[in-house]
């Protein structure tokens, strides 16, 4: 978003000085000071700095027209500053929240009681009274309305802004009949359904490799997945390879044939788009915005409850030769390219911020847009 829109909109980013649940800070950043990163200004903070009195010192002046929260349930980066502003500890900015799929039925079923209780408290307190919402798709807009009861006029739909399609990505090893190199790029959490992916891949015939990249957020879920890997048949090799830097994702994709993610829910699915842009057909659940993939030769979006459909789709790819498979690679890349041009994502995201600022110009801060 910043790289696409930063020439016209000034972005300031407040974030932690390390990746989620990592014990050490990034080695190449200055902690606690504003610094230029790409087209935005970023301040990296230690966890202990995310307390009301520290936030008041950092954000005590109205340094922005709009504050954009990249989550609804995040304790440090949404709940704390949102409630602090509600009770006068921080400026009452124009507030825009992107829940990033947190209100989908698939996401709300995890820690359901806690989330339900917090939603009730937020609505009853009036903390959401003047909030505007960013939905990535019309599906997410419906999820937001169902969860919060907010009116349509408070929701703006603007597709997420992915990186551009790479000029050319070719596989490092040609696809051979009877083989399949499968990849998943995902946080290791129950919502992403990696255990189901492992079960599906374990049912394939042929010479199969399934590599999973991603940050482990749920150690217990990782152990469940590892137990399934332990009983996988000998023709299937499954590897957890840990997180991969975002700038290295495109280069890593050229090792694989197919992207697999039977996720419980995605509001966008950046890794799905990146895989298609690299020429990987995707085999995913029907709980993402990416639909009708088979019609475009870009992959399959399948009923999450029908494991056999996943096995059938992947088995077809296993049998293909390099020549047969090339049409599917081209279909995935073409679909990604056409979506980027046809979605109008750039202009919709620009309007997301500029129209909110214009609508509230001249009004007391915190009044409805």
Buried (B, 14 or more C-beta within 10 A) or exposed (E): BBEBBBEEBEBBBBEBBBEEEEEEBEEEBEBEEBEEEEBBBBBBBEEEBBEBEEBBEBBEEEEBBBBBBBBBBBEBBBBBBBBBBBEEBBBBBBBBBBBBBBBBEBBBEBEEEEBEEBBEEBBEEEBBEBBBBBBBBEBBBBBBBEBBEBEEEBBBBBBBBBBEBBEEBEBEEEBBEEBBBBBBBBBBBBBBBBBBBBBBBBBBBBBBBBBBBBBBBBEEBBEEBEEBBEEBEEEBBBEBEEBBEEEEBBEBBBEBBBBBBBBBBBBBBBBBBBBBBBBBBBBBBBBBBBEEBBEBBBBBBBEBEEBEBBBEBBBBBBBBEBEEBBEBBEBBBBBBBEBBEEBEBBEBBBBBBBEBBEEBEEEEEBEEB
